[in-house]
């Protein structure tokens, strides 16, 4: 009898687990709109993908909660759309969705009332879903209020702060520039307008950003130098990172020149690192060599780890003897900053590549001493020493 009870208990576990798993209903978008119109309710749409961990966590922890589902079903017509299927892809494109999960709150005419993005805890999600029911907290009302008085910072921030809950930074540019166009150059230098610039300006060529570049000390006085520096770095990153991620070399080289025109070490250093990343991903070793030969001492001379990384790339992909000799100087400088086993071994291998056996032996033996003292596996350095001594 005890065995039968245990058997039934284990059989019930999958059933209990299944009951607690949220399974989206596949209701057609058109049907959802018609139901919303008939029921006089707004439409709630979750855009997700099966591979998205944040989406799956929301399903497991938030939408498997009966209280959440009761609230949603009472106040909304609910749809769940996979962006890799036809209707989900259509909605993703229609509402310019760039993050997952995204939650859209629409009226029956497909007007976007409210939007959220990303993973949230249950209480935070319910709070936002409640806000989405309040007409004075919805995007159409906030946009109308802002457009009626575009110079009003309070109305602008009310609209912007709600807009950015569901949109990416690039989507914030139009209202930001609409507000900033009401401000003179002199008015830009204020704590309020710095917040606007820091949160909403993404165009490196914009009047506002160019004004920040020319008046950094003044903006640092109302914000801080650290905040100004972060903005300079973020705008270069926002300009170049998508092009590197997409391996868009044509546009990258064009935009790179704009970023370089800023002529500040902190932004030049960012461009340098993007240059190397793109060169590695596209295997443009001549460009990699050109960039490192020109800028390494100016931009990363005190970064021992970075110098060794560049040395490793030279070891694998650069054949020019003069350039390899330069890379040896860089890695040797990294040893001055931080003497290390891997740095000495790399130096030995670089000397081996240019056929300087004497110097290669010297650094291989140093690497062996460090490795032995640290009781690490000496296999790699032993192989190199055996190769050098056999010649």
Buried (B, 14 or more C-beta within 10 A) or exposed (E): EEEEEEEEEEEEEEEEEEEEEBEBEEBEBEEBBEBBBEEEBBBBBBBBBEEBEBBBEBBEBBBBBEEBBEBBEEBBBBBBBBBEEEBBBEBBEEBEBEBBBBBBBBBBEBEBBBBBBEBBEBEEBBEBBEBBBEEEBBBEBBBEBBEEEBBBBEBBBBBBEBBBBBBEBBBBBEBBBBBBEEBEEEEBBBEBBBBBBBBBBBBBEBBBBEBBBEBBEBBBEBBEEEBBBBBBBBBBBBBBEBBBEEEBBEEBEEBBEEBBEBEBEEBBBBBBBBBBBBBBEBEBBEBBBBBBBEBBBEBBBEBBBBBBBBBBBBBEEBEBEEBBEBBBBBBBBBBEBEEBBBBBBBBBBBBBBBEBEEBBBBBBBBBBEBBEEEEEEBEBBEEBBEEBEEE
